[in-house]
Amino acid sequence: MSDAPKSHGRLSIRASLTPSDLMEEPQVKGAWTANIVTLFPEAFPGTLGLSLTGKALAEGLWSLRTIALRDHGLGKHRNVDDTPAGGGAGLVIRADVMAAALDQADPRLPVLYLSPRGRPLTQARARALAEGPGVTLICGRFEGVDQRVLDARGIEEISIGDYVLTGGELAAQVLIDATVRLIPRVLGNQASLAEESFSEGLLEHPQYTRPAEWEGRKIPDVVMSGNHAAIAAWRREQAESLTKERRPDLWRAYCETSVMDPTKDRQLSGASDQSRDHREHEKD
Protein backbone atom coordinates (compact mmCIF):
# COMPACT_ATOMS: atom_id res chain seq x y z
CA MET A 1 0.00 0.00 0.00
CA SER A 2 1.06 3.56 -0.61
CA ASP A 3 1.22 6.04 2.26
CA ALA A 4 0.64 8.94 -0.12
CA PRO A 5 -2.75 10.65 0.25
CA LYS A 6 -5.01 10.61 -2.79
CA SER A 7 -6.03 14.00 -4.17
CA HIS A 8 -9.23 14.91 -5.97
CA GLY A 9 -9.60 18.05 -8.04
CA ARG A 10 -7.67 19.82 -10.75
CA LEU A 11 -4.65 22.04 -11.28
CA SER A 12 -6.57 24.46 -13.48
CA ILE A 13 -10.13 25.32 -14.36
CA ARG A 14 -11.10 23.18 -17.34
CA ALA A 15 -13.86 20.75 -18.21
CA SER A 16 -13.78 17.23 -16.74
CA LEU A 17 -13.89 14.61 -19.48
CA THR A 18 -14.35 11.53 -17.32
CA PRO A 19 -15.48 11.01 -13.70
CA SER A 20 -12.16 9.31 -12.89
CA ASP A 21 -10.39 12.63 -13.44
CA LEU A 22 -11.70 13.73 -10.05
CA MET A 23 -9.90 10.84 -8.41
CA GLU A 24 -6.51 11.15 -10.12
CA GLU A 25 -5.36 14.74 -10.48
CA PRO A 26 -3.33 16.57 -7.81
CA GLN A 27 -4.59 19.15 -5.40
CA VAL A 28 -5.42 22.61 -6.72
CA LYS A 29 -3.00 25.16 -5.33
CA GLY A 30 -4.74 27.75 -3.19
CA ALA A 31 -8.19 26.14 -3.44
CA TRP A 32 -10.31 25.39 -0.38
CA THR A 33 -9.19 21.90 0.65
CA ALA A 34 -10.82 19.07 2.57
CA ASN A 35 -8.45 16.42 3.96
CA ILE A 36 -10.30 13.23 4.93
CA VAL A 37 -8.76 10.66 7.28
CA THR A 38 -10.77 7.49 6.67
CA LEU A 39 -10.69 3.71 6.57
CA PHE A 40 -12.67 3.90 3.34
CA PRO A 41 -11.10 6.39 0.91
CA GLU A 42 -13.14 4.79 -1.88
CA ALA A 43 -16.24 6.41 -0.31
CA PHE A 44 -15.05 9.77 -1.69
CA PRO A 45 -15.91 11.91 -3.51
CA GLY A 46 -19.24 10.03 -3.52
CA THR A 47 -22.15 12.41 -3.96
CA LEU A 48 -19.71 15.31 -3.65
CA GLY A 49 -18.59 14.44 -7.17
CA LEU A 50 -22.08 15.12 -8.52
CA SER A 51 -24.09 18.22 -9.41
CA LEU A 52 -22.76 21.63 -8.35
CA THR A 53 -20.18 20.37 -5.84
CA GLY A 54 -18.84 17.91 -8.41
CA LYS A 55 -18.62 20.59 -11.09
CA ALA A 56 -16.83 22.90 -8.66
CA LEU A 57 -14.42 20.10 -7.75
CA ALA A 58 -13.67 19.45 -11.42
CA GLU A 59 -13.15 23.17 -12.05
CA GLY A 60 -10.73 23.60 -9.18
CA LEU A 61 -12.89 25.74 -6.90
CA TRP A 62 -12.16 23.29 -4.10
CA SER A 63 -9.97 20.23 -3.58
CA LEU A 64 -10.36 16.88 -1.82
CA ARG A 65 -7.59 14.68 -0.38
CA THR A 66 -8.19 11.30 1.23
CA ILE A 67 -5.72 9.87 3.74
CA ALA A 68 -6.16 6.11 4.11
CA LEU A 69 -5.98 5.24 7.80
CA ARG A 70 -5.16 1.60 6.96
CA ASP A 71 -1.91 2.71 5.30
CA HIS A 72 -0.67 3.72 8.75
CA GLY A 73 -1.78 0.53 10.50
CA LEU A 74 0.58 -1.72 12.42
CA GLY A 75 1.95 -5.15 11.64
CA LYS A 76 1.33 -7.55 8.81
CA HIS A 77 -2.40 -6.87 8.79
CA ARG A 78 -2.14 -3.08 9.16
CA ASN A 79 -4.18 -3.05 12.36
CA VAL A 80 -5.62 0.35 13.25
CA ASP A 81 -7.58 -0.51 16.40
CA ASP A 82 -7.49 -2.40 19.69
CA THR A 83 -9.81 -3.36 22.55
CA PRO A 84 -11.03 -0.61 24.93
CA ALA A 85 -8.92 -0.03 28.03
CA GLY A 86 -10.94 -1.01 31.08
CA GLY A 87 -13.08 -3.43 29.11
CA GLY A 88 -16.18 -3.01 27.04
CA ALA A 89 -17.58 -3.90 23.66
CA GLY A 90 -16.11 -2.98 20.29
CA LEU A 91 -12.75 -1.59 19.26
CA VAL A 92 -11.05 1.80 19.52
CA ILE A 93 -8.84 3.42 16.87
CA ARG A 94 -5.30 3.67 18.22
CA ALA A 95 -3.77 7.07 19.03
CA ASP A 96 -0.43 6.27 17.36
CA VAL A 97 -2.10 5.16 14.13
CA MET A 98 -4.35 8.22 13.97
CA ALA A 99 -1.44 10.54 14.74
CA ALA A 100 0.59 9.06 11.89
CA ALA A 101 -2.31 9.64 9.49
CA LEU A 102 -2.81 13.22 10.70
CA ASP A 103 0.86 13.94 10.04
CA GLN A 104 0.00 13.58 6.34
CA ALA A 105 -2.58 16.38 6.49
CA ASP A 106 -1.96 20.08 5.91
CA PRO A 107 -0.89 21.43 9.35
CA ARG A 108 -2.47 24.83 8.60
CA LEU A 109 -6.00 23.43 8.55
CA PRO A 110 -8.29 22.99 11.57
CA VAL A 111 -8.95 19.35 12.46
CA LEU A 112 -12.50 18.20 13.19
CA TYR A 113 -13.57 14.76 14.39
CA LEU A 114 -17.08 13.75 13.29
CA SER A 115 -18.70 12.54 16.51
CA PRO A 116 -22.25 12.45 17.96
CA ARG A 117 -20.91 13.99 21.18
CA GLY A 118 -19.52 17.03 19.37
CA ARG A 119 -20.93 20.53 19.08
CA PRO A 120 -23.72 20.73 16.48
CA LEU A 121 -22.83 21.74 12.94
CA THR A 122 -24.62 24.99 12.12
CA GLN A 123 -24.94 27.19 9.06
CA ALA A 124 -22.81 29.79 10.81
CA ARG A 125 -20.04 27.23 11.39
CA ALA A 126 -20.20 26.06 7.78
CA ARG A 127 -19.90 29.68 6.65
CA ALA A 128 -16.86 30.22 8.88
CA LEU A 129 -15.19 27.10 7.49
CA ALA A 130 -15.92 28.23 3.92
CA GLU A 131 -14.12 31.50 4.60
CA GLY A 132 -10.97 29.64 5.69
CA PRO A 133 -8.39 27.61 3.72
CA GLY A 134 -10.07 24.27 4.34
CA VAL A 135 -10.46 21.56 6.97
CA THR A 136 -9.15 18.14 7.97
CA LEU A 137 -11.91 15.70 8.92
CA ILE A 138 -11.51 12.49 10.91
CA CYS A 139 -14.02 9.77 10.07
CA GLY A 140 -14.37 7.52 13.09
CA ARG A 141 -15.35 3.86 13.17
CA PHE A 142 -15.98 1.21 15.82
CA GLU A 143 -16.16 2.77 19.32
CA GLY A 144 -14.33 5.91 18.29
CA VAL A 145 -10.80 7.28 18.60
CA ASP A 146 -8.38 7.11 21.54
CA GLN A 147 -9.02 10.29 23.54
CA ARG A 148 -5.30 10.97 23.93
CA VAL A 149 -4.76 11.89 20.29
CA LEU A 150 -7.81 14.16 20.36
CA ASP A 151 -6.42 15.96 23.41
CA ALA A 152 -2.81 16.07 22.20
CA ARG A 153 -3.70 17.54 18.82
CA GLY A 154 -6.41 19.89 20.10
CA ILE A 155 -9.00 18.25 17.86
CA GLU A 156 -12.54 19.60 17.98
CA GLU A 157 -15.49 17.22 17.85
CA ILE A 158 -18.47 18.18 15.70
CA SER A 159 -21.85 16.50 15.22
CA ILE A 160 -24.40 16.56 12.40
CA GLY A 161 -27.25 15.42 14.67
CA ASP A 162 -28.40 13.47 17.70
CA TYR A 163 -28.06 10.01 16.18
CA VAL A 164 -25.31 7.45 15.56
CA LEU A 165 -23.91 6.34 12.18
CA THR A 166 -21.73 3.32 11.46
CA GLY A 167 -18.90 5.66 10.50
CA GLY A 168 -18.02 9.28 9.90
CA GLU A 169 -17.82 9.17 6.10
CA LEU A 170 -21.43 10.22 5.48
CA ALA A 171 -21.18 12.90 8.17
CA ALA A 172 -18.02 14.23 6.52
CA GLN A 173 -19.81 14.49 3.19
CA VAL A 174 -22.64 16.41 4.86
CA LEU A 175 -20.22 18.90 6.40
CA ILE A 176 -18.28 19.34 3.17
CA ASP A 177 -21.43 19.84 1.10
CA ALA A 178 -22.80 22.42 3.56
CA THR A 179 -19.47 24.27 3.41
CA VAL A 180 -18.43 24.02 -0.24
CA ARG A 181 -21.74 25.40 -1.53
CA LEU A 182 -20.92 28.64 0.31
CA ILE A 183 -17.64 29.12 -1.57
CA PRO A 184 -18.00 31.90 -4.18
CA ARG A 185 -18.93 30.69 -7.71
CA VAL A 186 -19.93 27.18 -6.58
CA LEU A 187 -23.63 28.01 -6.77
CA GLY A 188 -24.87 29.34 -10.07
CA ASN A 189 -27.05 31.94 -8.36
CA GLN A 190 -25.57 33.38 -5.18
CA ALA A 191 -28.94 35.00 -4.42
CA SER A 192 -30.17 31.52 -3.48
CA LEU A 193 -28.02 31.69 -0.35
CA ALA A 194 -29.81 34.81 0.87
CA GLU A 195 -33.25 33.20 0.72
CA GLU A 196 -32.66 29.68 2.07
CA SER A 197 -33.17 28.34 5.58
CA PHE A 198 -30.89 29.74 8.32
CA SER A 199 -29.62 32.60 6.13
CA GLU A 200 -31.24 35.09 8.52
CA GLY A 201 -31.79 32.73 11.43
CA LEU A 202 -35.16 31.58 10.06
CA LEU A 203 -36.46 28.54 8.21
CA GLU A 204 -37.22 29.07 4.54
CA HIS A 205 -40.69 30.06 3.36
CA PRO A 206 -42.79 27.59 1.26
CA GLN A 207 -41.94 27.33 -2.45
CA TYR A 208 -44.30 26.77 -5.41
CA THR A 209 -44.05 26.31 -9.17
CA ARG A 210 -46.28 25.32 -12.11
CA PRO A 211 -48.99 24.14 -12.45
CA ALA A 212 -50.97 26.89 -10.71
CA GLU A 213 -53.43 24.27 -9.43
CA TRP A 214 -52.60 20.66 -8.59
CA GLU A 215 -55.05 18.11 -7.15
CA GLY A 216 -57.34 20.95 -6.13
CA ARG A 217 -54.57 22.86 -4.35
CA LYS A 218 -53.80 26.36 -5.65
CA ILE A 219 -50.71 28.48 -5.27
CA PRO A 220 -51.54 31.26 -2.75
CA ASP A 221 -53.02 34.30 -4.49
CA VAL A 222 -50.42 36.68 -3.06
CA VAL A 223 -47.61 34.65 -4.65
CA MET A 224 -49.30 34.97 -8.05
CA SER A 225 -50.18 38.65 -7.62
CA GLY A 226 -47.02 40.12 -9.12
CA ASN A 227 -46.82 42.53 -6.18
CA HIS A 228 -43.20 42.02 -5.13
CA ALA A 229 -43.54 43.94 -1.87
CA ALA A 230 -46.57 41.87 -0.85
CA ILE A 231 -44.81 38.65 -1.86
CA ALA A 232 -41.73 39.57 0.19
CA ALA A 233 -43.88 40.39 3.22
CA TRP A 234 -45.80 37.10 2.86
CA ARG A 235 -42.59 35.10 2.58
CA ARG A 236 -41.14 36.77 5.67
CA GLU A 237 -44.31 36.08 7.66
CA GLN A 238 -44.32 32.44 6.53
CA ALA A 239 -40.64 32.03 7.46
CA GLU A 240 -41.24 33.50 10.90
CA SER A 241 -44.37 31.41 11.47
CA LEU A 242 -42.70 28.15 10.41
CA THR A 243 -39.66 28.86 12.57
CA LYS A 244 -41.77 29.62 15.63
CA GLU A 245 -43.85 26.46 15.14
CA ARG A 246 -41.14 23.96 14.18
CA ARG A 247 -37.92 25.27 15.75
CA PRO A 248 -38.61 27.14 19.00
CA ASP A 249 -34.86 27.20 19.68
CA LEU A 250 -34.16 29.10 16.47
CA TRP A 251 -37.13 31.37 17.10
CA ARG A 252 -35.86 32.36 20.56
CA ALA A 253 -32.42 33.15 19.14
CA TYR A 254 -33.99 35.16 16.32
CA CYS A 255 -36.12 37.19 18.73
CA GLU A 256 -33.09 37.94 20.90
CA THR A 257 -31.09 39.33 17.98
CA SER A 258 -33.82 41.22 16.11
CA VAL A 259 -36.04 44.15 17.01
CA MET A 260 -39.60 42.88 16.80
CA ASP A 261 -42.95 44.26 17.92
CA PRO A 262 -44.18 42.03 20.81
CA THR A 263 -47.68 42.00 19.29
CA LYS A 264 -46.27 40.34 16.19
CA ASP A 265 -45.20 37.31 18.25
CA ARG A 266 -48.82 36.83 19.32
CA GLN A 267 -50.01 37.26 15.74
CA LEU A 268 -47.57 34.59 14.57
CA SER A 269 -48.81 32.26 17.30
CA GLY A 270 -52.29 32.63 15.83
CA ALA A 271 -50.96 32.07 12.33
CA SER A 272 -49.16 28.91 13.45
CA ASP A 273 -52.33 27.60 15.09
CA GLN A 274 -54.37 28.29 11.95
CA SER A 275 -51.76 26.63 9.75
CA ARG A 276 -51.69 23.56 11.98
CA ASP A 277 -55.50 23.37 12.06
CA HIS A 278 -55.59 23.64 8.25
CA ARG A 279 -53.16 20.75 7.83
CA GLU A 280 -55.07 18.58 10.31
CA HIS A 281 -58.32 19.36 8.48
CA GLU A 282 -56.74 18.26 5.19
CA LYS A 283 -55.72 14.95 6.77
CA ASP A 284 -59.34 14.34 7.79
C-alpha positions as CSV (number, residue, x, y, z in Angstrom):
1,M,0.0,0.0,0.0
2,S,1.1,3.6,-0.6
3,D,1.2,6.0,2.3
4,A,0.6,8.9,-0.1
5,P,-2.7,10.7,0.2
6,K,-5.0,10.6,-2.8
7,S,-6.0,14.0,-4.2
8,H,-9.2,14.9,-6.0
9,G,-9.6,18.0,-8.0
10,R,-7.7,19.8,-10.8
11,L,-4.6,22.0,-11.3
12,S,-6.6,24.5,-13.5
13,I,-10.1,25.3,-14.4
14,R,-11.1,23.2,-17.3
15,A,-13.9,20.8,-18.2
16,S,-13.8,17.2,-16.7
17,L,-13.9,14.6,-19.5
18,T,-14.3,11.5,-17.3
19,P,-15.5,11.0,-13.7
20,S,-12.2,9.3,-12.9
21,D,-10.4,12.6,-13.4
22,L,-11.7,13.7,-10.1
23,M,-9.9,10.8,-8.4
24,E,-6.5,11.2,-10.1
25,E,-5.4,14.7,-10.5
26,P,-3.3,16.6,-7.8
27,Q,-4.6,19.2,-5.4
28,V,-5.4,22.6,-6.7
29,K,-3.0,25.2,-5.3
30,G,-4.7,27.8,-3.2
31,A,-8.2,26.1,-3.4
32,W,-10.3,25.4,-0.4
33,T,-9.2,21.9,0.7
34,A,-10.8,19.1,2.6
35,N,-8.5,16.4,4.0
36,I,-10.3,13.2,4.9
37,V,-8.8,10.7,7.3
38,T,-10.8,7.5,6.7
39,L,-10.7,3.7,6.6
40,F,-12.7,3.9,3.3
41,P,-11.1,6.4,0.9
42,E,-13.1,4.8,-1.9
43,A,-16.2,6.4,-0.3
44,F,-15.1,9.8,-1.7
45,P,-15.9,11.9,-3.5
46,G,-19.2,10.0,-3.5
47,T,-22.2,12.4,-4.0
48,L,-19.7,15.3,-3.6
49,G,-18.6,14.4,-7.2
50,L,-22.1,15.1,-8.5
51,S,-24.1,18.2,-9.4
52,L,-22.8,21.6,-8.3
53,T,-20.2,20.4,-5.8
54,G,-18.8,17.9,-8.4
55,K,-18.6,20.6,-11.1
56,A,-16.8,22.9,-8.7
57,L,-14.4,20.1,-7.7
58,A,-13.7,19.4,-11.4
59,E,-13.1,23.2,-12.1
60,G,-10.7,23.6,-9.2
61,L,-12.9,25.7,-6.9
62,W,-12.2,23.3,-4.1
63,S,-10.0,20.2,-3.6
64,L,-10.4,16.9,-1.8
65,R,-7.6,14.7,-0.4
66,T,-8.2,11.3,1.2
67,I,-5.7,9.9,3.7
68,A,-6.2,6.1,4.1
69,L,-6.0,5.2,7.8
70,R,-5.2,1.6,7.0
71,D,-1.9,2.7,5.3
72,H,-0.7,3.7,8.7
73,G,-1.8,0.5,10.5
74,L,0.6,-1.7,12.4
75,G,2.0,-5.2,11.6
76,K,1.3,-7.5,8.8
77,H,-2.4,-6.9,8.8
78,R,-2.1,-3.1,9.2
79,N,-4.2,-3.1,12.4
80,V,-5.6,0.3,13.3
81,D,-7.6,-0.5,16.4
82,D,-7.5,-2.4,19.7
83,T,-9.8,-3.4,22.6
84,P,-11.0,-0.6,24.9
85,A,-8.9,0.0,28.0
86,G,-10.9,-1.0,31.1
87,G,-13.1,-3.4,29.1
88,G,-16.2,-3.0,27.0
89,A,-17.6,-3.9,23.7
90,G,-16.1,-3.0,20.3
91,L,-12.7,-1.6,19.3
92,V,-11.0,1.8,19.5
93,I,-8.8,3.4,16.9
94,R,-5.3,3.7,18.2
95,A,-3.8,7.1,19.0
96,D,-0.4,6.3,17.4
97,V,-2.1,5.2,14.1
98,M,-4.4,8.2,14.0
99,A,-1.4,10.5,14.7
100,A,0.6,9.1,11.9
101,A,-2.3,9.6,9.5
102,L,-2.8,13.2,10.7
103,D,0.9,13.9,10.0
104,Q,0.0,13.6,6.3
105,A,-2.6,16.4,6.5
106,D,-2.0,20.1,5.9
107,P,-0.9,21.4,9.3
108,R,-2.5,24.8,8.6
109,L,-6.0,23.4,8.6
110,P,-8.3,23.0,11.6
111,V,-8.9,19.3,12.5
112,L,-12.5,18.2,13.2
113,Y,-13.6,14.8,14.4
114,L,-17.1,13.8,13.3
115,S,-18.7,12.5,16.5
116,P,-22.3,12.4,18.0
117,R,-20.9,14.0,21.2
118,G,-19.5,17.0,19.4
119,R,-20.9,20.5,19.1
120,P,-23.7,20.7,16.5
121,L,-22.8,21.7,12.9
122,T,-24.6,25.0,12.1
123,Q,-24.9,27.2,9.1
124,A,-22.8,29.8,10.8
125,R,-20.0,27.2,11.4
126,A,-20.2,26.1,7.8
127,R,-19.9,29.7,6.7
128,A,-16.9,30.2,8.9
129,L,-15.2,27.1,7.5
130,A,-15.9,28.2,3.9
131,E,-14.1,31.5,4.6
132,G,-11.0,29.6,5.7
133,P,-8.4,27.6,3.7
134,G,-10.1,24.3,4.3
135,V,-10.5,21.6,7.0
136,T,-9.2,18.1,8.0
137,L,-11.9,15.7,8.9
138,I,-11.5,12.5,10.9
139,C,-14.0,9.8,10.1
140,G,-14.4,7.5,13.1
141,R,-15.3,3.9,13.2
142,F,-16.0,1.2,15.8
143,E,-16.2,2.8,19.3
144,G,-14.3,5.9,18.3
145,V,-10.8,7.3,18.6
146,D,-8.4,7.1,21.5
147,Q,-9.0,10.3,23.5
148,R,-5.3,11.0,23.9
149,V,-4.8,11.9,20.3
150,L,-7.8,14.2,20.4
151,D,-6.4,16.0,23.4
152,A,-2.8,16.1,22.2
153,R,-3.7,17.5,18.8
154,G,-6.4,19.9,20.1
155,I,-9.0,18.3,17.9
156,E,-12.5,19.6,18.0
157,E,-15.5,17.2,17.9
158,I,-18.5,18.2,15.7
159,S,-21.9,16.5,15.2
160,I,-24.4,16.6,12.4
161,G,-27.2,15.4,14.7
162,D,-28.4,13.5,17.7
163,Y,-28.1,10.0,16.2
164,V,-25.3,7.5,15.6
165,L,-23.9,6.3,12.2
166,T,-21.7,3.3,11.5
167,G,-18.9,5.7,10.5
168,G,-18.0,9.3,9.9
169,E,-17.8,9.2,6.1
170,L,-21.4,10.2,5.5
171,A,-21.2,12.9,8.2
172,A,-18.0,14.2,6.5
173,Q,-19.8,14.5,3.2
174,V,-22.6,16.4,4.9
175,L,-20.2,18.9,6.4
176,I,-18.3,19.3,3.2
177,D,-21.4,19.8,1.1
178,A,-22.8,22.4,3.6
179,T,-19.5,24.3,3.4
180,V,-18.4,24.0,-0.2
181,R,-21.7,25.4,-1.5
182,L,-20.9,28.6,0.3
183,I,-17.6,29.1,-1.6
184,P,-18.0,31.9,-4.2
185,R,-18.9,30.7,-7.7
186,V,-19.9,27.2,-6.6
187,L,-23.6,28.0,-6.8
188,G,-24.9,29.3,-10.1
189,N,-27.1,31.9,-8.4
190,Q,-25.6,33.4,-5.2
191,A,-28.9,35.0,-4.4
192,S,-30.2,31.5,-3.5
193,L,-28.0,31.7,-0.3
194,A,-29.8,34.8,0.9
195,E,-33.2,33.2,0.7
196,E,-32.7,29.7,2.1
197,S,-33.2,28.3,5.6
198,F,-30.9,29.7,8.3
199,S,-29.6,32.6,6.1
200,E,-31.2,35.1,8.5
201,G,-31.8,32.7,11.4
202,L,-35.2,31.6,10.1
203,L,-36.5,28.5,8.2
204,E,-37.2,29.1,4.5
205,H,-40.7,30.1,3.4
206,P,-42.8,27.6,1.3
207,Q,-41.9,27.3,-2.4
208,Y,-44.3,26.8,-5.4
209,T,-44.1,26.3,-9.2
210,R,-46.3,25.3,-12.1
211,P,-49.0,24.1,-12.4
212,A,-51.0,26.9,-10.7
213,E,-53.4,24.3,-9.4
214,W,-52.6,20.7,-8.6
215,E,-55.0,18.1,-7.2
216,G,-57.3,20.9,-6.1
217,R,-54.6,22.9,-4.3
218,K,-53.8,26.4,-5.6
219,I,-50.7,28.5,-5.3
220,P,-51.5,31.3,-2.8
221,D,-53.0,34.3,-4.5
222,V,-50.4,36.7,-3.1
223,V,-47.6,34.6,-4.7
224,M,-49.3,35.0,-8.1
225,S,-50.2,38.7,-7.6
226,G,-47.0,40.1,-9.1
227,N,-46.8,42.5,-6.2
228,H,-43.2,42.0,-5.1
229,A,-43.5,43.9,-1.9
230,A,-46.6,41.9,-0.8
231,I,-44.8,38.7,-1.9
232,A,-41.7,39.6,0.2
233,A,-43.9,40.4,3.2
234,W,-45.8,37.1,2.9
235,R,-42.6,35.1,2.6
236,R,-41.1,36.8,5.7
237,E,-44.3,36.1,7.7
238,Q,-44.3,32.4,6.5
239,A,-40.6,32.0,7.5
240,E,-41.2,33.5,10.9
241,S,-44.4,31.4,11.5
242,L,-42.7,28.1,10.4
243,T,-39.7,28.9,12.6
244,K,-41.8,29.6,15.6
245,E,-43.8,26.5,15.1
246,R,-41.1,24.0,14.2
247,R,-37.9,25.3,15.7
248,P,-38.6,27.1,19.0
249,D,-34.9,27.2,19.7
250,L,-34.2,29.1,16.5
251,W,-37.1,31.4,17.1
252,R,-35.9,32.4,20.6
253,A,-32.4,33.1,19.1
254,Y,-34.0,35.2,16.3
255,C,-36.1,37.2,18.7
256,E,-33.1,37.9,20.9
257,T,-31.1,39.3,18.0
258,S,-33.8,41.2,16.1
259,V,-36.0,44.1,17.0
260,M,-39.6,42.9,16.8
261,D,-43.0,44.3,17.9
262,P,-44.2,42.0,20.8
263,T,-47.7,42.0,19.3
264,K,-46.3,40.3,16.2
265,D,-45.2,37.3,18.3
266,R,-48.8,36.8,19.3
267,Q,-50.0,37.3,15.7
268,L,-47.6,34.6,14.6
269,S,-48.8,32.3,17.3
270,G,-52.3,32.6,15.8
271,A,-51.0,32.1,12.3
272,S,-49.2,28.9,13.5
273,D,-52.3,27.6,15.1
274,Q,-54.4,28.3,11.9
275,S,-51.8,26.6,9.7
276,R,-51.7,23.6,12.0
277,D,-55.5,23.4,12.1
278,H,-55.6,23.6,8.3
279,R,-53.2,20.7,7.8
280,E,-55.1,18.6,10.3
281,H,-58.3,19.4,8.5
282,E,-56.7,18.3,5.2
283,K,-55.7,14.9,6.8
284,D,-59.3,14.3,7.8
